[in-house]
Amino acid sequence: MKMIMANKFYYLRGGAERYLLDVSKRLEAQGHEIIPFAMKDVQNLETPYERFFVSQVETQRTRFDWQGLRTFGRMLYSFEAKKKMNALIKEVQPDFCHIHNIYGQISPSILDALQKNKIPVVMTVHDHHLVSPAYNVWAQGCGSQDIPRGVVRATFSRFHKDSLVASFAQVLAFRLHEMMGIYKHKVDLFLCPSVYMRSRLIATGFAAEKIRVLHNPVETERILPSYQHRGYFLFVGRLSPEKGGATILRLARFLPNIHFKIVGSGPEQEKLEQKGRGLSNVEFLGFRIGDALQELYHGAIAVLIPSRVQDNFPFTALEAHASGKPVIGSEVGGMGEIVQDRVTGFLVKPLDLHGWSEAVMRLWYDDDLQQQMSKAAREWVEKRFTIRAHDEQLMRLYEEVRRKIK
């Protein structure tokens, strides 16, 4: 099968890119031909199809010049992206297209090109963009729950980057695409990593019969478990408000005899490090990947995921369980589909410091419970979230869509 993989970035940048690159590699190993479609960027992986990529636009910061207008137009509807997709289809004659994150840098205009050429389309729903103009959907009590529906009110709420201009662009693009129904009507099947995300799509008006749950997998053959520990609790994640790094510092103050290690970087790093300077039981380790990160997983009593937003399907929880570690996680989004409460870890309300402290102390003082949960965690991911099971289901879903289109 010849397949286009469409995503705004074609390099390892975040969870969506990790997923599509891993899936692409495995599909190629099975004999399928994968054709990438993305935005041009010096960090992109090499590909002979780069000439079909859309030109680069700046979205990280608000600009008040011609480049800013280009970005705004791209967010709404990119005629360039549509033209490039038509050219790519003519060149490669694909059997299928799998879309990931295309909003902002590419736009859903490519769906018109795909539909015109009768190319079947599936879309993995990696985040909340189809149901909310905000990147982060805050958990109860952690932030603003709802973005005002009106463009003007939403703009003045400054929900995006605390900027009037950025908020206006974001909400206008969202409402325009919602009004056009371009995703609802021109994607043949939506693949949701969690039951939680499926329910959000249905509640927003997406047809239930066009949505399937396909949990993200974890490489249990590559990640080996360790049921021993070196006496610390581990946080792995971006140091930004929505990830709840501040909760780790609150726990450290409340539990001065328990050691915490924090792995990650981000916009809140300096602020958190300053707040943690007087805490001898907190260690900031910066960004870690590969064997260095795996060693930290292996040494942990448990992994803490104190998210303050509705996480779709947190990969850190999968990695922790595959490493043989319990997870104490926020009771948000799809977390409960990975972490079995009181079996492979604990689920706690994001801001419930007493609940967090109790869960930490139970694993700190009860080695038998920690061992029991560690082994249950590994057994759970081996049973439920393997690469083989994921890929077999993915191929069945591809074939289901192809049969319907024919």
C-alpha positions in Angstrom: 0.0 0.0 0.0 1.2 3.5 -0.9 0.3 6.0 1.9 0.7 9.7 2.5 1.5 10.6 6.2 0.5 14.2 6.7 1.7 16.2 9.7 2.9 19.8 10.3 6.4 18.6 11.3 8.6 15.9 9.9 11.1 15.6 12.7 10.9 14.4 16.3 9.3 17.3 18.1 6.5 15.9 20.3 4.2 12.9 20.9 2.4 13.2 17.6 5.7 13.1 15.7 7.0 10.2 17.7 3.9 8.2 17.0 3.8 8.9 13.2 7.6 8.3 12.7 7.4 5.0 14.6 4.3 3.9 12.8 5.8 4.9 9.4 9.0 2.9 10.2 7.1 -0.2 11.1 4.8 0.1 8.0 7.8 0.4 5.7 9.3 -2.7 7.3 6.1 -4.5 6.3 6.6 -3.4 2.7 4.3 -0.4 2.5 5.5 2.8 0.9 5.2 5.9 3.1 5.2 9.4 1.6 5.5 12.3 4.1 3.7 15.6 3.7 4.7 18.4 6.0 5.9 22.0 6.4 9.5 22.8 5.2 11.9 23.1 8.1 15.7 22.8 8.4 15.1 20.1 11.1 13.1 17.9 8.8 14.3 14.4 8.1 15.6 13.9 4.6 13.0 12.9 2.0 12.7 13.1 -1.8 9.2 14.5 -1.4 10.3 17.7 0.3 9.6 19.7 -2.9 5.9 19.0 -2.1 6.1 20.4 1.4 4.4 23.7 2.2 6.5 26.8 2.9 7.4 27.6 6.5 5.4 30.0 8.6 6.1 31.3 12.1 3.5 30.4 14.8 5.4 30.5 18.0 5.2 34.3 18.4 2.7 36.9 17.3 3.9 39.1 14.4 2.4 42.3 13.0 3.9 42.2 9.6 3.5 40.4 6.2 4.7 37.1 7.8 2.0 37.5 10.4 -0.6 37.9 7.8 0.8 34.8 5.9 0.5 32.8 9.1 -3.1 34.0 9.7 -4.1 33.0 6.2 -2.4 29.6 6.6 -4.4 28.9 9.8 -7.7 29.7 8.0 -7.3 27.9 4.7 -4.1 27.3 2.8 -4.4 27.3 -1.0 -0.7 26.5 -1.2 -1.2 23.4 0.9 -4.1 22.3 -1.3 -2.1 22.9 -4.5 0.9 21.0 -3.1 -1.3 18.1 -2.0 -2.9 17.9 -5.4 0.6 17.8 -7.0 1.7 15.1 -4.7 -1.3 13.0 -5.4 -0.8 13.3 -9.1 2.9 12.3 -8.7 2.6 9.3 -6.4 -1.0 8.1 -6.9 -1.5 7.1 -3.3 -3.9 4.5 -2.0 -4.5 6.2 1.3 -3.8 9.2 3.5 -3.2 9.2 7.3 -3.5 12.6 8.8 -2.1 13.7 12.1 -1.7 17.3 13.2 -2.2 19.7 10.3 -3.8 22.7 11.9 -1.9 26.0 11.9 1.0 25.2 9.7 -0.8 23.3 6.9 -4.6 23.7 7.4 -7.5 21.4 6.5 -7.5 22.6 2.9 -5.6 19.4 2.0 -8.8 17.5 2.8 -10.5 19.1 -0.2 -7.7 17.9 -2.4 -7.9 14.4 -1.0 -11.6 14.2 -1.3 -11.5 15.5 -4.9 -9.1 12.7 -5.8 -11.1 10.1 -3.9 -8.3 9.2 -1.5 -9.5 7.5 1.7 -8.5 9.5 4.8 -8.1 8.6 8.4 -7.0 11.0 11.1 -5.4 10.3 14.5 -6.8 12.8 17.1 -3.7 13.6 19.1 -5.1 16.5 21.0 -8.1 18.7 21.6 -7.9 20.9 18.5 -11.1 19.4 16.9 -13.1 20.1 20.0 -11.6 23.4 21.4 -9.7 26.4 20.1 -7.4 26.1 23.2 -4.4 23.8 23.1 -5.0 22.9 26.8 -8.3 21.9 28.2 -7.9 22.5 32.0 -9.1 20.0 34.6 -11.7 21.1 37.1 -10.4 23.9 39.3 -7.1 24.2 37.5 -8.0 26.9 34.9 -10.7 28.3 32.7 -13.0 25.4 31.7 -14.7 26.8 28.6 -13.7 29.3 25.9 -16.5 31.7 25.1 -18.2 30.7 21.9 -18.3 34.2 20.4 -15.2 35.3 18.5 -15.1 38.7 20.3 -15.6 37.3 23.8 -13.1 34.5 23.2 -10.6 37.1 21.8 -10.9 39.3 24.9 -10.5 36.3 27.2 -6.9 36.1 25.9 -7.0 32.3 26.2 -4.2 31.8 23.8 -0.7 33.0 24.7 -2.4 35.7 26.8 -2.6 37.7 23.5 -5.6 39.4 21.8 -4.2 38.8 18.3 -3.2 35.2 18.9 -6.5 34.4 20.6 -8.5 36.1 17.7 -6.6 34.1 15.1 -7.0 30.8 17.0 -10.7 31.1 17.7 -11.6 32.4 14.2 -9.8 29.5 12.5 -11.6 27.1 14.9 -15.0 28.5 14.3 -14.5 28.8 10.5 -13.5 25.1 10.3 -16.4 24.2 12.6 -18.9 26.1 10.4 -17.5 24.5 7.2 -17.6 21.0 8.8 -14.4 20.3 6.9 -13.1 17.8 9.4 -16.5 16.2 10.2 -17.4 15.6 6.6 -14.1 15.0 4.8 -12.3 12.6 7.1 -13.5 9.1 6.7 -12.5 7.7 10.0 -11.1 9.3 13.2 -8.7 7.3 15.4 -8.7 8.3 19.0 -6.0 7.2 21.4 -8.5 7.2 24.3 -12.1 6.5 25.0 -12.0 9.9 26.7 -11.2 11.7 23.4 -13.8 9.7 21.5 -16.4 10.9 24.0 -15.3 14.5 23.5 -15.6 14.3 19.8 -19.1 12.8 20.0 -20.2 15.5 22.5 -19.0 18.1 20.0 -21.1 16.7 17.2 -18.8 14.2 15.4 -20.6 11.1 14.2 -20.0 8.2 16.5 -19.9 5.7 13.7 -16.8 7.5 12.2 -14.8 7.2 15.4 -12.7 4.3 16.6 -10.5 4.0 19.7 -6.9 2.9 19.0 -4.7 3.1 22.1 -1.1 4.2 21.5 1.3 1.3 22.0 4.6 1.1 24.0 7.6 -0.9 22.9 7.6 -3.6 25.6 10.4 -5.5 23.7 12.7 -2.5 23.9 11.8 -1.2 27.4 12.7 -3.8 30.0 11.2 -3.7 33.5 13.1 -3.3 36.8 11.3 -4.2 40.0 14.0 -2.7 42.2 14.3 0.9 43.1 16.8 3.4 44.5 14.5 5.3 46.8 13.0 8.3 44.9 9.9 9.4 43.1 10.3 10.6 39.5 8.6 13.3 37.4 9.2 13.3 33.7 7.7 16.0 31.5 7.7 19.5 30.2 8.2 22.2 32.9 5.2 24.2 32.1 2.1 25.1 34.2 -0.2 22.5 32.6 2.1 19.6 33.6 1.9 20.3 37.3 5.5 20.5 38.2 4.6 22.8 41.1 2.8 19.9 42.7 6.1 18.1 43.1 7.5 21.0 45.0 4.4 21.1 47.3 4.9 17.4 48.0 8.6 17.9 48.7 7.8 20.6 51.3 5.1 18.4 52.9 7.2 15.2 52.9 10.8 16.4 53.6 12.2 12.9 54.1 11.2 11.6 50.7 13.4 12.3 47.7 12.0 13.6 44.3 13.8 13.8 40.9 12.5 16.1 38.2 13.4 15.4 34.6 12.5 17.9 31.9 12.9 21.5 30.6 10.5 24.2 29.6 9.2 27.7 30.2 8.6 27.2 33.9 12.1 25.7 34.6 13.8 28.7 36.1 10.7 29.6 38.2 10.5 26.0 39.6 14.2 25.8 40.2 14.1 29.0 42.2 11.2 27.7 44.3 13.0 24.5 44.9 16.4 25.9 46.0 15.6 25.5 49.7 14.5 21.9 49.3 17.3 19.4 49.9 15.0 16.5 48.8 14.4 17.8 45.2 16.8 17.3 42.4 16.4 19.0 38.9 18.1 16.8 36.3 17.2 18.7 33.1 16.2 17.1 29.8 17.1 13.4 29.5 16.4 10.8 26.7 17.4 7.3 25.8 19.4 5.1 28.2 19.9 8.0 30.7 16.1 8.4 31.0 15.5 4.6 31.2 18.0 4.3 34.1 16.0 7.0 36.0 12.8 5.1 35.4 14.4 1.9 36.7 15.5 3.6 39.9 12.2 5.1 40.8 9.7 3.9 43.4 7.0 5.3 41.2 6.4 8.0 38.5 4.4 11.0 39.3 2.2 12.6 36.6 0.3 15.6 38.2 -1.2 17.0 35.0 -3.6 19.9 35.4 -5.1 19.5 31.9 -7.2 16.7 30.3 -4.4 14.6 28.9 -5.5 12.5 25.9 -3.3 9.5 26.5 -0.1 10.3 28.4 2.8 8.4 26.9 4.9 8.9 30.1 2.4 6.6 31.9 2.9 3.9 29.3 6.7 4.2 29.6 6.6 4.1 33.4 4.4 1.0 33.4 6.5 -0.7 30.7 9.5 0.0 33.0 7.8 -1.8 35.8 6.8 1.3 37.8 3.5 2.3 39.4 2.1 5.7 38.4 0.5 8.2 40.6 -1.4 10.3 38.1 -4.0 13.0 37.9 -7.5 11.7 37.4 -7.9 13.5 34.1 -8.6 12.7 30.5 -7.4 9.3 29.4 -5.1 8.7 32.4 -7.5 6.1 33.9 -7.3 4.1 30.7 -3.6 3.4 31.4 -3.4 3.6 35.2 -5.6 1.1 37.0 -6.4 2.8 40.3 -5.1 0.9 43.3 -3.8 -1.9 40.9 -1.0 -0.3 38.8 -0.9 3.0 40.7 -3.2 5.7 42.1 -5.4 8.3 40.5 -5.7 11.6 42.4 -7.5 14.9 41.8 -4.9 17.3 40.4 -5.0 19.8 43.3 -5.6 17.4 46.1 -2.4 17.6 48.0 -3.6 15.3 50.8 -4.5 12.7 48.2 -1.1 13.0 46.5 0.7 12.8 49.8 -1.2 9.7 50.9 -0.5 7.9 47.6 3.3 8.8 47.8 3.5 7.7 51.5 1.7 4.4 50.8 4.3 3.4 48.2 7.2 4.8 50.3 6.4 2.8 53.4 4.9 -0.3 51.9 7.5 -2.2 49.8 5.1 -5.2 49.3 2.5 -2.9 47.7 5.1 -1.2 45.6 6.4 -4.5 44.3 2.8 -5.8 43.7 1.9 -2.6 41.7 5.2 -2.7 39.8 4.6 -6.2 38.5 0.9 -5.5 37.8 1.9 -2.4 35.8 4.2 -4.4 33.5 1.7 -7.2 33.1 -1.0 -4.7 32.1 0.9 -3.0 29.3 2.1 -6.4 28.0 -1.5 -7.5 27.8 -3.1 -4.3 26.5 -0.7 -1.9 24.8 1.7 -3.9 22.6 3.1 -2.8 19.2 1.8 -5.9 17.5 -1.8 -5.5 18.8 -1.8 -1.9 17.8 -0.5 -2.4 14.3 -2.8 -5.3 13.6 -5.8 -3.2 14.6 -4.5 -0.2 12.6 -4.3 -2.3 9.4 -7.8 -3.6 10.0 -9.1 0.0 10.3 -7.2 1.0 7.1 -8.9 -1.9 5.2 -12.3 -1.0 6.7 -12.0 2.6 5.3 -10.7 1.4 1.9 -13.7 -1.0 1.5 -16.2 1.8 2.4 -14.6 4.2 -0.2 -14.7 1.6 -2.9 
